[in-house]
Amino acid sequence: MFDFDVNISFLSGMGPSKATMLQKELGIFTANQLLNLFPNKYVDKSKIFSINELLPSNTEVQVKGVVIELKEIKQKRGSRLVGIFKDGTGTMELVWFRASKWLKSSIKINDSYVIYGKINFFNGNFSMAHPEMELEANYKKSLVSGLQAVYPSTEKMSAKGFNNKVMSRAMQHLLKESYAFIEETLSDEIVQELELLTKREALLNIHFPKNQEQLAKAQKRLKFEEFFYIQMQLIRNKLIRKDKIKGYVFEKVGPIFNSFYKSGLKFDLTNAQKRVLKEIRADMASGAHMNRLLQGDVGAGKTIVALLTMLMALDNDFQTAILAPTAILASQHYQAISELVAPFDISVKLLTGATRIKERRVIHESLEDGSLQILIGTHAILEDKVVFKNLGLAVIDEQHRFGVAQRSKMWMKNDLPPHILIMTATPIPRTLAMSAYGDLDVSIIDELPPGRKEVQTVHRFDSSRLRVFKFMRDEISKGRQVYVVYPLIEESEAMDYKDLQDGYESIQREFPLPDYKISIVHGKMKPADKEFEMQRFVKGETQIMVATTVIEVGVNVPNASVMVIESAERFGLSQLHQLRGRVGRGGDQSYCILMSGVKLSNDSKTRLETMVRTSDGFEIAEVDLKLRGPGNLMGTQQSGVLNLKIADLVRDSKELHMARNMALEVLREDPNLLLPKNTPIKKTYQQIHKRTSIWANIS
């Protein structure tokens, strides 16, 4: 029997020094981890050239022949070793600049070798420096095929001689010893139905592929399996949560909800909003714990859906909370919700880092005695001293800005976890939603309220700045307001601040007092100063708001009709889309002007062209996923589930869909994996599940 959990230092051909190198550099400790270290790429060694076939343009080639002579040539520093290599068609030189003494004693004269390396052509002769060499007899016995794997490596590994050949030899030893003991991880039914390689064949052909066709089959099998077990975990977590994790039962829709719905709403809900409310209502009445993601573009009306959900909680004598990532956004929610519920005798409070101690005491007391019904705030809500009497619902806005551990504190505020409603205005691509958020129920508000006009978006180069200033003046003369946003990238904060100040000064020159008034907001300002400037703009006392991305979320000024984004090429797509969403909130036609320099990378061109072409958040998110990859799109806090070894969310969406459908099929038929045919799935699932924890239940 082979122990796949054995430390790599005990494997054949490994030894302590190589094992330590692998552990430190690549984080590989066990035989199983080494077996699942998949190659980065493959080098085609299917052809053996004869010397008379070589061309000066050949890069890396493989040649079979014998070393007929070795000589050491002294140099200024040390010496180099030169060998004459011969086959039946000609000769070439082999050159080594390091370890010449050791090589001279180990290379066997007149024995047949297969060599591989980069060809050099000089003065009519071919040579190869530091070739890979293997005796032909060993070459024939080895697993090495025409396609040779190239493994992940580091500079330290290369410096210590732990090269690809050493790694390949270690993998060869490991496969020879463990091959007979590699167990199947999928059911025979799945393997046959999808025409997949067995696990054994897949591992052999990913490391030592017989040909391109077998390599493609191995990749398909391993990608499918990786996605399949992610989906099994996510779907099963959802089923377990619904079955075992109990939630508060909201039995009724009562007088608070009904009276607000009849007289508090200033407009009719869209069909999408009504549909989402029904989904939420069903969740919260079921007795199971709700964990729902509410997606919708900026301006789609997520906040009103969240408020109506909160009123359902109040009707059932529960408290509610909204957790927002910034004080600005929390304040905006507070102002909007306070105004809406003012006629209905509902108590609402705001809690942020800036809340005074006296006010905090009042909030803490009224939370504990149950008289405070709605608490809106930032991370301050998560502090241990914030204790609710009976928190029934927590709404988390832009949840990707909170770490899992932070969100779990919300979960721990009660004996039973509160229902969770997560709102995001960052549309999540379908492949990402199926992977990273696959354990959540997802609701999408996919229509904008009637009367909303699409924001017209244009791209202008810096040379058109005077035309842009004229356009801004024209809009201001109609009584509208304008945002001018500068990038803020933390690593270059000083430079960004200078850009902002320079921009502010040039706008002051173009839009002088007393005809124009300008607000400025940036991260270096004190919160009170920031809030003062924001409020001047909100009240219409200033016509232009010059800002960094602090206004990306949280400012609602229906009268603002123009968004000018400076150095737009430095922004990510989702950020550009969020910023554009700050305008178009009133009935007037609104505009987004993307300013950039002339020199643009291909990615920057794609981003700007996408923004001009479409306002569909989901299409924008798909492009963003292709450009940035899932880890970057989600942020490091959220990308744990996506540390994929071989699969790729963008390229392998076909395998992802196949894996999700198959996981759903298996769990519908056999939720507890008790059928004999699913024994290998259950065993593998349990091994993977040991490494996960309660975090999966908190989205």
C-alpha positions as CSV (number, residue, x, y, z in Angstrom):
1,M,0.0,0.0,0.0
2,F,1.3,3.5,-0.8
3,D,0.8,6.3,1.7
4,F,-0.2,9.5,-0.2
5,D,0.1,11.6,3.0
6,V,3.8,10.6,3.5
7,N,6.3,13.5,3.7
8,I,8.1,14.0,0.4
9,S,11.5,13.7,2.1
10,F,10.8,9.9,2.3
11,L,10.1,9.5,-1.4
12,S,12.6,7.8,-3.8
13,G,15.1,10.2,-5.3
14,M,14.1,13.1,-3.1
15,G,16.1,13.3,0.1
16,P,16.0,16.1,2.8
17,S,17.6,19.0,0.9
18,K,15.3,18.7,-2.2
19,A,12.3,18.1,0.1
20,T,13.1,21.3,2.1
21,M,13.5,23.2,-1.2
22,L,10.0,22.1,-2.4
23,Q,8.4,22.8,1.0
24,K,9.9,26.3,1.2
25,E,9.5,27.4,-2.4
26,L,6.3,25.7,-3.5
27,G,4.6,24.7,-0.3
28,I,4.6,21.0,-1.1
29,F,4.9,18.7,1.9
30,T,3.2,15.4,0.9
31,A,3.3,12.8,-1.9
32,N,-0.3,13.7,-2.8
33,Q,0.6,17.4,-3.1
34,L,3.5,16.6,-5.3
35,L,1.3,14.4,-7.5
36,N,-1.1,17.3,-7.9
37,L,1.6,19.8,-8.9
38,F,0.5,20.2,-12.5
39,P,2.9,21.4,-15.2
40,N,2.8,25.0,-16.5
41,K,3.4,24.0,-20.1
42,Y,4.8,21.3,-22.3
43,V,7.9,21.1,-24.6
44,D,7.5,19.0,-27.7
45,K,10.3,16.4,-27.7
46,S,8.6,14.0,-30.1
47,K,11.2,14.5,-32.8
48,I,14.9,13.5,-32.7
49,F,16.9,15.5,-35.2
50,S,20.0,14.3,-36.9
51,I,22.9,16.8,-37.0
52,N,22.6,17.4,-40.8
53,E,18.9,18.4,-40.3
54,L,19.7,21.3,-37.9
55,L,19.0,24.8,-39.1
56,P,20.4,28.1,-37.7
57,S,16.7,29.0,-36.9
58,N,16.2,25.9,-34.7
59,T,15.6,27.0,-31.1
60,E,15.5,23.9,-28.9
61,V,16.1,20.5,-30.4
62,Q,16.8,16.9,-29.4
63,V,19.6,14.9,-31.0
64,K,20.9,11.3,-30.5
65,G,24.6,10.5,-30.7
66,V,27.8,9.8,-28.8
67,V,30.4,12.0,-27.1
68,I,33.7,11.1,-28.8
69,E,36.0,13.6,-27.0
70,L,36.0,15.8,-23.9
71,K,38.6,18.6,-23.3
72,E,38.9,21.1,-20.5
73,I,39.9,24.6,-21.7
74,K,41.3,27.1,-19.2
75,Q,39.7,30.6,-19.1
76,K,40.5,33.8,-17.1
77,R,38.2,32.5,-14.4
78,G,38.1,28.7,-14.0
79,S,37.7,26.5,-17.2
80,R,35.0,25.4,-19.6
81,L,34.4,21.8,-20.8
82,V,34.0,21.2,-24.5
83,G,32.7,17.9,-25.9
84,I,32.6,16.7,-29.5
85,F,29.2,15.1,-30.2
86,K,28.7,12.9,-33.2
87,D,25.9,11.0,-34.9
88,G,26.0,9.3,-38.3
89,T,25.5,12.6,-40.2
90,G,28.0,15.0,-38.6
91,T,29.5,16.5,-35.5
92,M,28.7,19.5,-33.1
93,E,30.2,21.0,-30.0
94,L,28.7,20.7,-26.5
95,V,29.9,23.4,-24.0
96,W,29.7,23.6,-20.2
97,F,30.8,26.7,-18.2
98,R,30.1,25.2,-14.8
99,A,30.9,22.0,-12.9
100,S,33.4,21.0,-15.6
101,K,35.4,18.6,-13.4
102,W,32.3,16.7,-12.2
103,L,30.9,16.5,-15.7
104,K,34.2,15.3,-17.2
105,S,34.2,12.3,-14.8
106,S,30.5,11.5,-15.2
107,I,30.0,11.7,-19.0
108,K,30.8,8.3,-20.7
109,I,32.8,8.5,-23.9
110,N,31.3,6.6,-26.9
111,D,28.0,5.7,-25.0
112,S,24.8,6.7,-26.8
113,Y,23.1,9.8,-25.4
114,V,19.9,11.7,-26.1
115,I,20.6,15.4,-25.6
116,Y,18.3,18.4,-25.6
117,G,19.0,22.1,-25.6
118,K,19.1,25.4,-27.4
119,I,21.1,25.4,-30.7
120,N,23.7,28.1,-31.4
121,F,25.2,28.6,-34.9
122,F,28.6,30.3,-35.3
123,N,31.2,30.2,-38.0
124,G,29.4,27.5,-39.9
125,N,29.3,25.2,-36.8
126,F,26.5,24.2,-34.4
127,S,26.9,24.1,-30.7
128,M,24.7,23.5,-27.6
129,A,25.5,25.0,-24.2
130,H,24.6,23.1,-21.0
131,P,22.5,20.4,-22.8
132,E,20.1,18.1,-20.9
133,M,21.7,14.6,-21.3
134,E,20.3,11.1,-20.8
135,L,21.9,7.8,-21.7
136,E,19.8,6.3,-24.5
137,A,19.2,3.1,-22.5
138,N,17.7,5.1,-19.6
139,Y,15.7,7.3,-22.0
140,K,14.0,4.3,-23.5
141,K,13.1,3.0,-20.0
142,S,11.7,6.3,-18.7
143,L,8.1,7.5,-18.8
144,V,9.2,10.6,-20.7
145,S,7.3,10.9,-23.9
146,G,7.4,13.3,-26.9
147,L,5.6,16.0,-24.8
148,Q,7.7,16.9,-21.8
149,A,6.1,18.7,-18.8
150,V,7.6,22.0,-17.5
151,Y,6.8,22.5,-13.8
152,P,6.5,25.6,-11.7
153,S,9.8,26.7,-10.3
154,T,11.5,29.6,-8.6
155,E,14.9,31.4,-8.9
156,K,16.2,29.7,-5.7
157,M,15.3,26.3,-7.1
158,S,17.2,27.0,-10.3
159,A,20.2,28.4,-8.5
160,K,20.4,25.2,-6.4
161,G,20.3,23.0,-9.4
162,F,16.7,21.8,-8.7
163,N,15.8,22.1,-12.4
164,N,12.9,20.7,-14.5
165,K,14.9,17.5,-15.2
166,V,15.2,16.8,-11.4
167,M,11.5,17.5,-10.9
168,S,10.5,15.3,-13.8
169,R,12.7,12.4,-12.4
170,A,11.1,12.9,-8.9
171,M,7.6,12.7,-10.5
172,Q,8.6,9.6,-12.4
173,H,9.7,7.8,-9.2
174,L,6.5,8.9,-7.5
175,L,4.2,7.7,-10.3
176,K,6.0,4.3,-10.6
177,E,5.6,3.7,-6.8
178,S,2.0,5.0,-6.4
179,Y,0.3,4.3,-9.8
180,A,-1.3,1.0,-8.7
181,F,-2.7,2.6,-5.6
182,I,-4.3,5.7,-7.1
183,E,-8.0,5.4,-6.3
184,E,-10.9,6.6,-8.5
185,T,-12.5,9.7,-7.2
186,L,-15.6,9.8,-9.4
187,S,-18.3,7.2,-9.9
188,D,-18.0,4.8,-12.8
189,E,-21.3,6.2,-14.1
190,I,-19.9,9.7,-14.4
191,V,-16.6,8.5,-16.0
192,Q,-18.5,6.5,-18.6
193,E,-21.3,9.0,-19.3
194,L,-18.8,11.9,-19.9
195,E,-16.2,9.6,-21.5
196,L,-13.5,10.7,-19.1
197,L,-10.1,9.1,-18.4
198,T,-9.8,7.3,-15.1
199,K,-8.0,9.2,-12.3
200,R,-4.9,7.0,-12.8
201,E,-4.8,7.6,-16.6
202,A,-5.4,11.3,-16.1
203,L,-2.5,11.7,-13.6
204,L,-0.1,9.7,-15.8
205,N,-1.0,11.7,-18.9
206,I,-0.9,15.1,-17.2
207,H,2.7,14.5,-16.2
208,F,3.9,12.2,-19.0
209,P,1.4,12.6,-21.9
210,K,1.7,10.0,-24.7
211,N,0.5,12.6,-27.2
212,Q,-1.5,15.8,-27.6
213,E,-4.8,13.9,-27.6
214,Q,-4.1,12.1,-24.3
215,L,-2.9,15.4,-22.7
216,A,-6.2,17.1,-23.7
217,K,-8.2,14.2,-22.2
218,A,-6.2,14.3,-19.0
219,Q,-6.7,18.1,-18.7
220,K,-10.5,17.7,-19.3
221,R,-10.8,15.0,-16.7
222,L,-8.8,16.9,-14.0
223,K,-10.5,20.3,-14.7
224,F,-13.9,18.6,-14.5
225,E,-13.0,17.0,-11.2
226,E,-11.8,20.2,-9.7
227,F,-15.0,22.1,-10.6
228,F,-17.1,19.1,-9.6
229,Y,-15.9,19.0,-6.0
230,I,-16.2,22.8,-5.6
231,Q,-19.8,22.5,-6.8
232,M,-20.5,19.5,-4.5
233,Q,-19.4,21.6,-1.5
234,L,-21.3,24.7,-2.5
235,I,-24.5,23.0,-3.4
236,R,-24.4,20.6,-0.4
237,N,-23.7,23.5,1.9
238,K,-26.8,25.2,0.6
239,L,-28.9,22.1,1.1
240,I,-27.5,21.5,4.6
241,R,-28.1,25.2,5.5
242,K,-31.7,24.9,4.3
243,D,-32.2,21.6,6.1
244,K,-30.2,22.0,9.3
245,I,-29.4,25.7,10.0
246,K,-32.6,27.1,11.3
247,G,-33.7,30.7,10.8
248,Y,-36.2,32.8,12.5
249,V,-39.7,32.3,11.0
250,F,-41.2,35.6,9.7
251,E,-44.8,34.4,9.7
252,K,-46.6,37.5,8.6
253,V,-46.5,40.5,6.4
254,G,-48.1,43.0,8.8
255,P,-49.3,46.6,9.3
256,I,-45.8,48.2,9.1
257,F,-45.0,46.7,5.7
258,N,-48.6,47.2,4.3
259,S,-49.0,50.8,5.4
260,F,-45.5,51.7,4.0
261,Y,-46.3,49.8,0.7
262,K,-49.6,51.7,0.3
263,S,-48.5,55.3,1.3
264,G,-44.7,55.3,1.8
265,L,-43.7,54.3,-1.7
266,K,-43.5,57.3,-4.1
267,F,-43.4,55.0,-7.2
268,D,-44.5,51.6,-8.4
269,L,-42.0,48.8,-8.0
270,T,-40.7,47.2,-11.1
271,N,-41.7,43.6,-11.9
272,A,-38.1,42.5,-11.1
273,Q,-38.3,44.1,-7.6
274,K,-41.7,42.4,-6.9
275,R,-40.2,39.0,-8.0
276,V,-37.2,39.4,-5.7
277,L,-39.4,40.4,-2.8
278,K,-41.5,37.2,-3.3
279,E,-38.3,35.1,-3.3
280,I,-37.1,36.8,0.0
281,R,-40.5,36.5,1.6
282,A,-40.6,32.7,0.8
283,D,-37.1,32.3,2.3
284,M,-37.9,34.1,5.6
285,A,-41.2,32.3,6.1
286,S,-39.7,28.8,5.5
287,G,-38.0,28.3,8.9
288,A,-34.6,27.8,7.1
289,H,-31.9,30.4,7.3
290,M,-31.8,32.9,4.4
291,N,-28.5,33.6,2.7
292,R,-29.4,35.5,-0.4
293,L,-27.3,37.6,-2.8
294,L,-29.2,40.5,-4.3
295,Q,-27.6,41.7,-7.6
296,G,-28.6,44.7,-9.5
297,D,-27.0,47.6,-11.4
298,V,-26.5,51.0,-9.8
299,G,-29.9,52.6,-9.7
300,A,-31.9,49.4,-10.1
301,G,-33.7,49.9,-6.7
302,K,-31.9,47.4,-4.4
303,T,-32.2,49.7,-1.4
304,I,-36.0,49.9,-1.5
305,V,-36.1,46.1,-1.7
306,A,-33.8,45.9,1.3
307,L,-36.0,48.4,3.2
308,L,-39.2,46.4,2.5
309,T,-37.5,43.3,3.6
310,M,-36.5,45.0,6.9
311,L,-40.1,46.1,7.4
312,M,-41.2,42.4,7.2
313,A,-38.7,41.8,10.0
314,L,-40.2,44.6,12.1
315,D,-43.7,43.2,11.6
316,N,-42.5,40.0,13.2
317,D,-41.0,41.9,16.2
318,F,-37.3,41.6,15.1
319,Q,-34.6,44.2,14.8
320,T,-32.6,44.8,11.6
321,A,-29.3,46.2,10.6
322,I,-27.5,47.5,7.5
323,L,-23.8,47.0,7.3
324,A,-22.1,49.4,4.8
325,P,-18.3,49.5,3.9
326,T,-17.9,53.3,4.3
327,A,-19.2,56.0,6.6
328,I,-20.4,57.9,3.5
329,L,-22.4,55.0,2.2
330,A,-23.8,54.3,5.7
331,S,-24.8,58.0,6.1
332,Q,-26.5,57.9,2.7
333,H,-28.5,54.8,3.7
334,Y,-29.4,56.4,7.0
335,Q,-30.6,59.7,5.4
336,A,-32.6,57.9,2.7
337,I,-34.3,55.4,5.0
338,S,-34.9,57.9,7.8
339,E,-36.8,60.2,5.4
340,L,-38.8,57.3,3.9
341,V,-39.9,55.8,7.3
342,A,-40.3,59.2,9.2
343,P,-44.2,59.2,8.9
344,F,-44.4,55.6,10.3
345,D,-43.0,56.0,13.8
346,I,-40.0,53.6,13.1
347,S,-36.8,54.2,15.1
348,V,-33.6,54.4,13.0
349,K,-30.0,55.2,14.2
350,L,-26.6,55.5,12.6
351,L,-23.5,54.0,14.1
352,T,-20.0,54.7,12.6
353,G,-16.5,55.3,14.0
354,A,-17.3,59.0,14.2
355,T,-20.4,58.5,16.4
356,R,-19.9,60.4,19.7
357,I,-19.7,58.4,23.0
358,K,-22.9,59.9,24.4
359,E,-24.9,58.9,21.3
360,R,-23.3,55.4,21.3
361,R,-24.5,54.8,24.9
362,V,-28.1,55.6,23.8
363,I,-27.8,53.3,20.8
364,H,-26.4,50.4,22.9
365,E,-29.2,50.7,25.5
366,S,-32.0,51.0,22.9
367,L,-30.6,48.1,21.0
368,E,-30.6,45.9,24.1
369,D,-34.1,46.8,25.2
370,G,-35.4,46.4,21.7
371,S,-36.7,49.9,21.2
372,L,-34.2,50.6,18.4
373,Q,-35.6,48.9,15.3
374,I,-33.2,49.7,12.5
375,L,-29.4,50.2,13.0
376,I,-27.4,51.4,10.0
377,G,-23.6,51.6,10.2
378,T,-20.1,50.6,9.3
379,H,-17.7,48.0,10.9
380,A,-18.6,49.7,14.2
381,I,-21.7,47.5,14.3
382,L,-19.5,44.4,14.5
383,E,-17.9,45.4,17.8
384,D,-18.6,43.0,20.7
385,K,-20.3,45.7,22.8
386,V,-23.0,46.1,20.1
387,V,-25.6,43.7,21.4
388,F,-29.1,43.4,19.9
389,K,-32.2,42.2,21.7
390,N,-33.4,40.1,18.7
391,L,-31.6,40.7,15.4
392,G,-33.6,39.0,12.7
393,L,-32.2,40.3,9.5
394,A,-28.8,41.7,8.5
395,V,-28.4,43.5,5.2
396,I,-24.8,43.7,4.0
397,D,-24.0,46.2,1.2
398,E,-21.1,45.7,-1.2
399,Q,-20.1,42.5,0.8
400,H,-16.9,42.0,-1.1
401,R,-15.4,44.9,1.0
402,F,-15.8,42.8,4.2
403,G,-13.6,39.9,5.1
404,V,-15.3,36.6,6.0
405,A,-14.3,36.8,9.7
406,Q,-15.8,40.2,9.9
407,R,-19.1,39.1,8.4
408,S,-19.2,36.1,10.8
409,K,-19.4,38.5,13.7
410,M,-22.8,39.5,12.4
411,W,-23.8,35.8,12.3
412,M,-22.8,35.4,16.0
413,K,-24.9,38.3,17.4
414,N,-27.8,35.9,18.2
415,D,-28.5,32.4,19.3
416,L,-30.0,31.8,15.8
417,P,-28.2,33.5,12.9
418,P,-30.1,36.4,11.5
419,H,-31.3,36.1,7.9
420,I,-28.6,37.6,5.6
421,L,-29.3,39.7,2.5
422,I,-26.2,40.7,0.6
423,M,-26.5,43.5,-1.9
424,T,-24.0,44.2,-4.6
425,A,-24.0,46.7,-7.5
426,T,-21.0,45.0,-9.0
427,P,-22.6,42.5,-11.3
428,I,-21.0,39.1,-10.9
429,P,-20.3,37.0,-14.1
430,R,-22.3,33.8,-14.3
431,T,-19.2,31.6,-14.0
432,L,-18.0,33.4,-10.9
433,A,-21.5,33.4,-9.3
434,M,-21.6,29.6,-9.9
435,S,-18.2,29.1,-8.2
436,A,-17.5,31.7,-5.6
437,Y,-21.1,32.3,-4.6
438,G,-22.6,28.9,-5.5
439,D,-23.8,28.3,-2.0
440,L,-26.0,31.4,-2.0
441,D,-29.4,31.9,-3.4
442,V,-29.2,34.6,-6.0
443,S,-31.8,37.2,-6.9
444,I,-31.3,39.6,-9.7
445,I,-33.0,43.0,-10.3
446,D,-32.6,43.1,-14.1
447,E,-34.7,46.1,-15.0
448,L,-34.3,49.8,-14.2
449,P,-37.2,51.9,-12.8
450,P,-39.3,53.5,-15.6
451,G,-38.2,57.0,-16.7
452,R,-34.5,56.3,-16.2
453,K,-32.5,57.2,-19.3
454,E,-29.3,55.3,-20.3
455,V,-26.2,57.3,-19.5
456,Q,-24.4,58.4,-22.8
457,T,-20.8,57.4,-22.6
458,V,-17.9,58.9,-24.7
459,H,-14.1,58.5,-24.8
460,R,-12.1,61.7,-25.3
461,F,-8.3,62.2,-25.4
462,D,-6.6,64.9,-23.4
463,S,-6.3,67.0,-26.5
464,S,-10.1,67.5,-26.4
465,R,-10.1,69.0,-22.9
466,L,-11.4,72.5,-24.0
467,R,-14.4,70.9,-25.8
468,V,-15.1,69.0,-22.6
469,F,-14.9,72.2,-20.5
470,K,-17.4,73.9,-22.9
471,F,-19.8,70.9,-22.6
472,M,-19.6,71.1,-18.7
473,R,-20.4,74.9,-18.9
474,D,-23.4,74.2,-21.1
475,E,-24.8,71.6,-18.7
476,I,-24.2,73.8,-15.6
477,S,-26.0,76.6,-17.4
478,K,-29.1,74.3,-17.6
479,G,-28.9,74.0,-13.8
480,R,-27.1,70.7,-13.7
481,Q,-24.1,69.5,-11.7
482,V,-20.8,67.8,-12.6
483,Y,-18.5,65.3,-11.1
484,V,-14.8,65.2,-12.0
485,V,-13.1,62.1,-10.7
486,Y,-9.3,61.4,-10.4
487,P,-7.8,57.9,-9.8
488,L,-6.6,56.9,-6.4
489,I,-4.1,54.0,-6.4
490,E,-2.6,53.5,-2.9
491,E,0.9,52.7,-4.1
492,S,1.1,56.2,-5.7
493,E,-1.0,58.2,-3.4
494,A,1.4,61.2,-3.4
495,M,1.3,61.3,-7.2
496,D,-2.5,60.9,-7.3
497,Y,-2.9,63.7,-4.8
498,K,-0.8,66.0,-7.0
499,D,-2.9,65.0,-10.0
500,L,-6.0,65.9,-8.0
501,Q,-4.6,69.3,-6.8
502,D,-3.4,70.2,-10.4
503,G,-6.8,69.2,-11.8
504,Y,-8.6,71.2,-9.1
505,E,-6.5,74.3,-9.9
506,S,-7.1,74.0,-13.7
507,I,-10.9,73.6,-13.1
508,Q,-10.8,76.7,-10.8
509,R,-9.2,78.7,-13.6
510,E,-11.8,77.5,-16.2
511,F,-14.7,77.9,-13.8
512,P,-13.9,81.0,-11.6
513,L,-15.8,82.5,-8.7
514,P,-18.3,84.0,-8.3
515,D,-20.1,82.3,-11.3
516,Y,-19.0,78.8,-10.3
517,K,-18.5,77.1,-6.9
518,I,-16.4,73.9,-6.6
519,S,-16.3,71.1,-3.9
520,I,-13.2,69.0,-3.4
521,V,-13.2,65.6,-1.7
522,H,-10.3,63.2,-1.2
523,G,-9.0,60.6,1.2
524,K,-6.6,62.9,3.1
525,M,-9.4,65.1,4.4
526,K,-10.9,64.7,7.9
527,P,-14.3,62.9,7.9
528,A,-16.2,66.1,9.0
529,D,-14.6,68.2,6.2
530,K,-15.4,65.5,3.7
531,E,-19.0,65.4,4.8
532,F,-19.2,69.2,4.7
533,E,-18.0,69.3,1.1
534,M,-20.3,66.4,0.1
535,Q,-23.3,68.1,1.6
536,R,-22.6,71.4,-0.2
537,F,-22.7,69.5,-3.5
538,V,-25.8,67.4,-2.4
539,K,-27.7,70.7,-1.6
540,G,-26.7,72.3,-4.9
541,E,-24.5,74.9,-3.3
542,T,-21.6,73.9,-5.6
543,Q,-21.9,73.0,-9.2
544,I,-18.7,70.9,-9.6
545,M,-17.4,68.1,-7.3
546,V,-13.7,67.3,-7.8
547,A,-13.0,64.0,-6.1
548,T,-11.0,60.8,-5.9
549,T,-12.8,57.5,-6.0
550,V,-14.3,58.1,-2.5
551,I,-17.5,58.9,-4.4
552,E,-17.5,55.5,-6.1
553,V,-20.2,54.4,-3.8
554,G,-22.6,56.3,-1.7
555,V,-23.4,59.7,-3.2
556,N,-26.9,60.2,-4.6
557,V,-27.4,63.5,-6.4
558,P,-30.2,63.2,-8.9
559,N,-29.3,66.7,-10.3
560,A,-25.8,65.6,-11.3
561,S,-25.8,64.8,-15.0
562,V,-22.1,64.7,-16.0
563,M,-19.4,62.4,-14.8
564,V,-15.9,63.2,-16.1
565,I,-13.4,60.5,-15.3
566,E,-9.8,61.7,-15.6
567,S,-7.0,59.1,-16.5
568,A,-9.8,56.6,-17.2
569,E,-7.2,54.1,-18.4
570,R,-6.0,53.7,-14.8
571,F,-9.4,52.4,-13.6
572,G,-10.7,48.9,-13.6
573,L,-13.9,48.2,-15.5
574,S,-16.1,47.6,-12.5
575,Q,-14.9,50.8,-11.0
576,L,-15.7,52.8,-14.2
577,H,-19.1,51.2,-14.2
578,Q,-19.7,52.1,-10.6
579,L,-18.6,55.7,-11.1
580,R,-20.9,56.0,-14.2
581,G,-23.7,54.9,-11.9
582,R,-23.4,58.1,-9.9
583,V,-25.1,60.0,-12.7
584,G,-28.4,59.3,-14.5
585,R,-30.3,59.2,-11.2
586,G,-32.7,62.0,-12.2
587,G,-35.0,62.4,-15.2
588,D,-32.5,64.4,-17.3
589,Q,-30.2,62.9,-19.9
590,S,-26.8,62.2,-18.3
591,Y,-23.3,61.8,-19.7
592,C,-20.1,60.0,-18.8
593,I,-16.9,61.3,-20.3
594,L,-13.8,59.0,-20.2
595,M,-10.6,61.1,-20.4
596,S,-7.3,59.4,-21.3
597,G,-3.9,59.9,-22.8
598,V,-3.2,58.8,-26.3
599,K,-0.9,55.9,-25.4
600,L,-3.1,53.1,-24.2
601,S,-2.4,49.4,-23.6
602,N,-4.6,46.8,-25.3
603,D,-6.4,46.1,-22.0
604,S,-7.1,49.8,-21.5
605,K,-8.5,50.1,-25.0
606,T,-10.7,47.1,-24.3
607,R,-12.0,48.6,-21.1
608,L,-12.8,52.0,-22.6
609,E,-14.4,50.5,-25.7
610,T,-16.5,48.3,-23.5
611,M,-17.7,51.2,-21.4
612,V,-18.7,53.2,-24.6
613,R,-20.4,50.2,-26.2
614,T,-22.6,48.9,-23.3
615,S,-24.2,49.8,-20.0
616,D,-25.1,46.2,-19.3
617,G,-23.3,45.5,-16.0
618,F,-23.3,41.7,-16.6
619,E,-21.6,42.1,-20.0
620,I,-19.1,44.5,-18.4
621,A,-18.4,42.0,-15.6
622,E,-17.7,39.2,-18.1
623,V,-15.2,41.4,-20.0
624,D,-13.6,42.3,-16.6
625,L,-13.3,38.6,-15.6
626,K,-11.5,37.9,-18.9
627,L,-9.1,40.8,-18.4
628,R,-8.3,40.4,-14.7
629,G,-9.0,36.8,-13.8
630,P,-11.2,35.6,-10.9
631,G,-8.8,36.2,-8.0
632,N,-8.2,39.8,-8.8
633,L,-11.9,40.4,-9.6
634,M,-13.0,39.2,-6.2
635,G,-10.1,40.6,-4.1
636,T,-7.9,38.4,-2.0
637,Q,-10.3,38.1,0.9
638,Q,-12.9,36.3,-1.3
639,S,-10.8,34.3,-3.7
640,G,-10.1,31.3,-1.4
641,V,-12.5,29.0,-3.1
642,L,-10.9,29.9,-6.5
643,N,-7.3,28.7,-5.8
644,L,-7.6,26.4,-8.8
645,K,-4.8,24.0,-9.6
646,I,-5.6,23.3,-13.2
647,A,-9.0,24.7,-14.2
648,D,-9.6,28.3,-15.4
649,L,-12.9,30.0,-14.8
650,V,-12.8,32.0,-18.1
651,R,-11.4,29.4,-20.5
652,D,-13.1,26.3,-18.9
653,S,-16.6,27.5,-18.5
654,K,-17.9,24.5,-20.5
655,E,-16.3,22.1,-17.9
656,L,-17.7,24.3,-15.1
657,H,-21.3,24.1,-16.4
658,M,-20.9,20.3,-16.9
659,A,-19.6,19.9,-13.4
660,R,-22.4,21.9,-11.8
661,N,-25.1,20.1,-13.7
662,M,-23.5,16.7,-12.7
663,A,-23.2,17.7,-9.1
664,L,-26.8,18.8,-9.0
665,E,-27.9,15.5,-10.6
666,V,-25.9,13.4,-8.1
667,L,-27.2,15.3,-5.1
668,R,-30.8,15.3,-6.3
669,E,-30.8,11.5,-6.6
670,D,-28.6,10.9,-3.5
671,P,-28.3,13.9,-1.1
672,N,-26.3,12.0,1.5
673,L,-24.2,10.0,-1.0
674,L,-25.3,6.7,0.4
675,L,-25.7,4.8,-2.9
676,P,-22.8,2.3,-3.4
677,K,-22.0,3.8,-6.8
678,N,-21.3,7.1,-5.1
679,T,-18.8,5.6,-2.5
680,P,-15.7,7.1,-4.3
681,I,-17.5,10.5,-4.4
682,K,-18.4,10.4,-0.8
683,K,-14.9,9.4,0.3
684,T,-13.3,12.2,-1.7
685,Y,-15.9,14.7,-0.6
686,Q,-15.2,13.9,3.0
687,Q,-11.5,14.3,2.6
688,I,-12.0,17.8,1.0
689,H,-14.6,18.8,3.5
690,K,-12.3,18.2,6.5
691,R,-10.3,21.2,5.3
692,T,-13.3,23.5,5.2
693,S,-15.2,25.2,8.1
694,I,-18.3,27.2,9.1
695,W,-17.2,30.1,6.9
696,A,-19.0,28.5,3.9
697,N,-22.3,29.1,5.7
698,I,-21.6,32.9,5.8
699,S,-21.4,33.2,2.1
